[in-house]
Amino acid sequence: MASGPGKFVWYELLTTDPKAAEAFYSKVFGWRMDAGKAADMPYTHINVGDHPIGGIMELPAELKAHGVPPNWSGYVGVDDVDATAKKIVAAGGKIQRPAEDIPNVGRFAVVADPAGAVFLIFKGMSNDNMPPRPPMGTPGFVDWNELYGGDPEASFKFYSGLFGWTKNQSMDMGEMGVYLTFDIAGVWSGGMMKTPPQMPMPCWVYYVFVDDIDAAHKRATDNGATTVMGPMEVPGGQWIVQAIDPQKAFFAMVGPKKK
């Protein structure tokens, strides 16, 4: 796991059956799974080739007890976790889990924005051994980070103030409201909109790039996923699918149609 201030640096799945989830996502996205070295809990690293991008672990009992379902979350790199956590509170966000260390890895905290969407902040001990991320449009990598939250302008003000993200453009989607897109370090990286009626709560959604949306969609449904939306064409000529995996975690993919 690298630091990369202001960038999404890691994606993590909390699930009720890690082994089944590993098998599912390996088949759908071609990810390679490696057992982690955490002493206190099993942890699987997700790799695209030799590039680590995230992890899978069992949904903790305390979260299950509070009704938290299986879910994907994203880590944003920061220079100082504790200082950033204070800024988040000052800007109207909340601390869900106070800052703590991951031995020999780094320091993190679980936080939420003012609308209630949860994400994590992270400072790694070192990023010297982390290869640079391939360009956008590389299969297997998260290519788009989408926020379903409150007013997109208010959301953008919160995140840009914390991480220096810059506005790309805003699109009027009628009854769905404004869709605001943003850049991270000069790269078009995601969008923000108000929470749609079909979503149970504000959240971040992470789209994995695939080289053939129909083939990837078929792999997902053939292996037990339930389609929520799509394939649907989006601006730029790409197509998206939103789905629920066999353990009930929401996930998404984006890519071209080959036919």
C-alpha positions in Angstrom: 0.0 0.0 0.0 1.4 3.4 -1.0 0.7 6.8 0.3 0.1 9.2 -2.6 -1.4 12.3 -0.9 -4.9 13.1 -2.3 -5.2 10.0 -4.4 -7.2 6.8 -3.9 -4.4 4.4 -3.0 -6.2 1.2 -1.9 -9.6 -0.5 -2.2 -10.8 -3.0 0.4 -13.7 -5.5 0.5 -15.2 -6.4 3.9 -17.3 -9.6 3.3 -18.9 -12.5 5.1 -17.0 -15.1 3.1 -13.6 -14.0 2.0 -12.6 -17.2 0.2 -15.8 -17.2 -1.9 -15.3 -13.5 -2.7 -11.7 -14.1 -3.8 -12.9 -16.8 -6.2 -15.7 -14.6 -7.5 -13.6 -11.5 -8.2 -10.7 -13.6 -9.6 -13.1 -15.0 -12.2 -14.7 -11.7 -13.0 -11.7 -9.3 -13.2 -8.8 -11.7 -13.4 -7.3 -10.5 -10.1 -4.5 -12.5 -8.5 -5.0 -13.1 -4.8 -2.1 -13.4 -2.3 -2.4 -14.1 1.5 -1.4 -11.2 3.6 0.9 -11.3 6.6 -1.3 -9.6 9.2 -0.7 -11.3 12.6 -4.1 -10.7 14.1 -6.5 -11.5 11.2 -6.4 -13.1 7.7 -6.0 -10.6 5.0 -5.8 -11.2 1.2 -4.1 -8.8 -1.1 -5.6 -8.1 -4.5 -3.2 -7.8 -7.4 -3.4 -6.8 -11.1 -0.4 -8.7 -12.4 2.3 -7.7 -9.9 0.6 -4.5 -8.9 -1.2 -4.6 -5.5 -4.5 -2.6 -5.6 -6.5 -3.7 -2.5 -7.5 -6.3 0.0 -10.2 -8.6 1.2 -11.0 -9.4 4.8 -13.9 -10.8 6.8 -16.5 -8.3 7.9 -15.8 -7.7 11.6 -18.3 -9.0 14.1 -18.9 -5.5 15.6 -19.9 -4.2 12.2 -22.2 -7.1 11.6 -23.8 -6.4 14.9 -24.6 -2.9 13.8 -26.2 -4.1 10.6 -23.3 -3.1 8.3 -23.5 -5.2 5.1 -20.5 -6.5 3.0 -19.0 -3.5 1.3 -16.2 -2.0 -0.7 -14.3 1.0 0.7 -11.5 3.3 -0.6 -8.4 4.7 1.1 -7.2 8.2 0.2 -3.6 8.9 0.9 -2.7 11.8 3.1 0.5 13.4 4.6 -0.7 13.2 8.2 -3.7 11.0 9.3 -4.3 12.7 12.6 -4.1 16.2 11.2 -6.4 15.3 8.3 -8.9 13.7 10.7 -9.1 17.0 12.6 -9.7 18.9 9.3 -12.5 16.4 8.4 -14.3 17.1 11.7 -13.9 20.9 11.3 -15.4 20.6 7.8 -18.5 18.8 9.1 -17.4 15.2 8.7 -17.1 12.5 11.4 -14.6 10.0 12.7 -16.0 6.5 12.5 -12.8 4.8 13.8 -10.0 6.8 15.3 -6.5 6.8 13.8 -4.4 3.8 14.5 -1.3 2.1 13.2 -1.1 -1.0 11.0 2.3 -2.5 12.1 4.9 -2.2 9.4 2.4 -0.7 6.9 1.2 2.7 8.0 -1.5 4.6 9.8 -5.2 4.9 9.0 -8.6 6.2 10.2 -12.2 5.5 9.1 -14.1 8.7 8.4 -17.3 10.0 6.9 -18.1 13.1 4.9 -20.9 15.5 6.0 -23.5 13.5 4.0 -22.4 10.3 5.7 -20.4 8.6 3.0 -17.6 6.5 4.5 -14.0 6.4 3.3 -10.6 5.9 4.8 -7.5 8.1 5.1 -4.1 6.5 5.0 -0.4 7.4 5.4 2.0 4.6 4.5 5.4 4.0 6.0 7.0 3.9 2.6 6.0 3.9 -1.1 9.4 3.1 -2.5 8.4 -0.5 -3.4 5.2 0.5 -5.1 5.2 0.5 -8.9 3.5 3.5 -10.6 -0.1 3.0 -11.5 -0.7 2.3 -15.2 -2.8 4.8 -17.2 -6.5 5.0 -17.0 -8.2 2.3 -19.1 -6.0 -0.5 -17.8 -8.1 -3.6 -17.2 -8.4 -4.7 -13.5 -7.8 -1.2 -12.0 -10.4 1.0 -10.5 -10.9 3.7 -13.2 -13.7 5.8 -11.7 -14.6 6.9 -8.1 -18.2 7.9 -7.8 -19.8 9.6 -4.8 -23.5 9.3 -4.0 -23.9 12.0 -1.4 -25.7 15.3 -0.7 -25.5 18.4 -2.8 -22.5 17.7 -5.2 -21.2 21.3 -4.9 -21.1 21.0 -1.1 -19.5 17.6 -1.4 -16.9 18.9 -3.8 -16.1 21.8 -1.5 -15.5 19.3 1.3 -13.2 17.0 -0.7 -11.3 19.7 -2.6 -10.6 21.5 0.6 -9.1 18.3 2.1 -7.3 16.8 -0.9 -6.9 19.5 -3.5 -9.1 17.8 -6.1 -10.2 20.1 -8.9 -13.5 20.4 -10.7 -13.6 19.1 -14.3 -17.2 19.8 -15.4 -20.9 19.7 -14.3 -23.7 18.0 -16.2 -27.4 18.6 -15.6 -29.1 15.1 -15.5 -32.7 16.4 -15.1 -34.5 14.7 -12.2 -31.3 13.1 -11.1 -29.7 16.5 -10.5 -26.2 17.7 -11.3 -23.4 15.3 -11.9 -20.1 17.0 -11.0 -16.8 15.4 -12.2 -13.4 16.0 -10.6 -9.7 15.5 -11.3 -7.1 14.1 -9.0 -3.6 15.3 -9.7 -4.7 16.4 -13.2 -6.4 13.1 -14.1 -10.2 12.8 -14.6 -11.0 10.5 -11.8 -14.6 10.5 -10.6 -17.9 12.1 -10.2 -20.4 13.3 -7.5 -24.2 13.4 -7.4 -27.0 13.4 -4.9 -27.9 9.9 -3.5 -30.3 8.2 -5.9 -33.6 6.9 -4.5 -32.5 3.2 -5.1 -29.4 3.6 -2.9 -30.0 2.9 0.8 -27.5 5.5 2.0 -24.7 7.9 0.9 -21.7 6.0 -0.3 -18.7 5.8 -2.6 -18.8 3.4 -5.6 -15.7 2.2 -7.3 -15.7 1.1 -11.0 -13.2 -1.5 -12.2 -12.2 -1.1 -15.8 -12.8 -4.1 -18.1 -11.9 -4.5 -21.7 -15.3 -5.9 -22.7 -18.3 -4.9 -20.6 -20.6 -7.6 -21.9 -18.1 -10.4 -21.3 -17.3 -9.1 -17.8 -21.0 -8.7 -17.0 -21.6 -12.3 -18.2 -18.7 -13.6 -16.0 -20.3 -11.8 -13.0 -23.8 -13.1 -13.5 -22.6 -16.6 -14.4 -20.8 -16.7 -11.0 -23.7 -15.6 -8.9 -23.9 -11.7 -9.2 -27.2 -9.9 -9.4 -27.4 -7.0 -11.8 -28.6 -3.7 -10.4 -28.2 -1.6 -13.5 -26.8 -1.9 -17.0 -25.0 -2.3 -19.2 -25.7 1.4 -19.7 -23.8 3.8 -21.9 -22.3 6.9 -20.3 -20.7 10.0 -21.7 -17.4 9.3 -23.4 -18.6 6.1 -25.1 -18.0 3.7 -22.2 -20.6 1.4 -20.6 -21.2 0.7 -17.0 -22.7 -2.1 -14.9 -23.6 -2.0 -11.2 -24.2 -5.3 -9.5 -24.3 -7.2 -6.2 -21.8 -10.0 -5.6 -22.8 -13.4 -4.1 -22.1 -12.1 -0.6 -24.2 -9.0 -1.1 -21.5 -6.4 -1.6 -22.3 -3.7 -4.2 -19.7 -3.3 -7.0 -19.4 -1.7 -10.4 -17.5 -2.0 -13.7 -16.8 0.2 -16.7 -15.5 -0.5 -20.1 -16.3 -0.6 -23.9 -18.6 -2.8 -25.8 -16.7 -5.1 -28.2 -19.7 -5.7 -30.4 
